């Protein structure tokens, strides 16, 4: 059997779909399982043995027009058809993915029922985005293919090369194995999900006064401005800085943290998958769909409000003292 799983969303969605992937493999140990992801996210599954191969979908296809768009779209659809998949599991609504699923020739095509081209699927799942947690959402779609979800544990598998690279990184920065590292990812996809940079500065100054704590500041591709603001105001000997697009290197650094502070963003799901003690600053309106880790040990949720204040919108009403106390609690410091 040859199975195509499609999820062209982002880091958090891909990690949250891993319980279903693992359970799909257990149910079909000899099947060839291929995962289609958005271009740029293929490395997320490069070390996951539950998946045989990854196919990349270029979202730029949707932005093209005219003959070029038709030619590139037909070429990609033809590539999928030549794979001769038996089953397509589309994990979210998408007109283009619905068309690709139909033209794949797969006899079994599974997807959420409510979408524009839902009639192109022959097995429709009664589940709606934003009405249940996304963990339940993805699990229900996998379950519709007679897959029993073995657990809600999410997974990420770090490459050996990244593990070695991280060890060299810490050695180069004179970090010993028993040093306390507090990881911080200070950004997110939108301003109202982000704690103000001055709060992070106060927190870092506060927690690095004693106990030999080092702070690791992680910068993603869209985080340069807030990370630079923090760096300018912090003594360089108390903070490590890493900027990269390499998810495996970021994960290897994260794994070494004694606690990780982040927002409602992909790194939160990555840290939980790696079993790193995590303090997540999340907007109160996102809890229903995106906060489902309360039963995970060492996961701590701090709820804030979205503050809309013109150009200065942010995640508010969470005090520096609150986060500092939670850090000390997780590290068991007095």
Steps between C-alpha positions, in 0.01 A plus 500: 500500500617852422364784715533876448444725804461870423556788741631822342465710813779605737728363774242469780244324280760255370617405849143470630425253220780260611282284733286421196806428284646265761168320539455478123839325476406254776181413317681468164856383578583395143335793319698772327400821679576825321441843656432815297613819676539866413834583337753592769355259760629171359775468764242466778447136399846421364583283801152358566504125430119487485524675163676356196523814289403866489354685200511879503217727390607845384237758613634732230295290257189671633644845425581436136256581223446430132667225300789465746260424784316240293822335384660480848174384658453228237861386536467465878164322471652262246788430738252404773296284260811306394555403864186279480386557859232270638392740775513878549446647846455878469530644850334837435267668249666631184361539149835423337564196720149372424576520127839333544341222707241434230750504212734271696272212407497370857202274565464627857502878551438627854454858620283724720146514360445877500701655216434640153615192309395243758314303234839391358560286811322169547547479876403818685572563867256701711749727674537877475811710552482743793220306671716240678865484600731447205637188666150348499441638151797322343447184705140474381602519134757223545248295700259508206743270318451233767809624687499475879693790653745340743559818706498878470880516535649723232846430356801660340818306415825698507773403255833375638679774307294765680566337838875517436473857373317606819765340721767694311294820530477473877867406534597802291296718737652341814171342611547195722254210523382612845442865405140620513375618163171687463390508138286786368327543166367857534297531180191354332296529183313816602553790745205420726657161583832654609602610850670844485877492444560719810335231711742243362792733576383540862448126532845414365671753727304363795563129452869535408594694815587176677497122476732503198212504254574557133230610259480362147316736267361324194433707191289368216481642148246769599634588845796729431349827625388383843817295556719799413302718744567251778867451413572874513386520862658184642858437610646265241664268754160389633333418170561259215353577161413269215348594167429233240245346268620149594224335703723211612769732640237705680350180644841376615558827687149489644555148630780630721281766669383445854197715424373664181287815485299562186169623363218333309733403217662201333791487746250432781391180326862414421605536865211283622583234241859502630374474862669826598337677799304779335341826613255612232355852486172459313204727416182408683305471173734232359458251781209302353677399179869523578556420865473127565812424703364540853555130569863520385745510791717812518271700269387829651245732341487871582191665352503860378273741317549640151552876536407700188668838524566622147859426399582380850282187521626221725420216740425667830417466873776243568751638748875447496475383862252229398735356238805533725324307777395231255859468371627461856228245572592290197872525581423442872702806599450709814 
